[in-house]
Amino acid sequence: MNERKQSEFLTIAEVKAILNISLASAYELTHRKDFPVCRFGGSIRVPSTALQVWIQQHTQMPKSLRDAMMSA
């Protein structure tokens, strides 16, 4: 078993993998004003909980599907 504890902060490479986007696109996200990012010196980290909220806020889906998900 290779279970990995979810870190509170994600690297850009981890964001890339989660969103299935290129590394360049992941870095571009860090420059958006609405994207959650923490800068520690030269390191960029993304709070994992804030990323999940950001994904939910930027996911478009039909109301019927959203309602079905809420009732499940």
Phi, psi and omega in degrees: 000132179241068179273129180245129178293133178293124180282152177292330179237137181254148172279168178295324177298322178290321176299316178305313182293318181296316183272352181056051179233173179286162178297321178299318179295322178297318177294324177299321179302324183294347179264355178283141181291336183264005182261131183286121181213144174240134178248124179242095185062239179268001182264143176246129177229151180240123177298126186297319179294318179295325177296317179298319177296316180300317179299314179299319181291335183254012178262123178259131176210154179300147181303321182298322179289318178299317179296320179296321179293324182290328183273350181281000000 
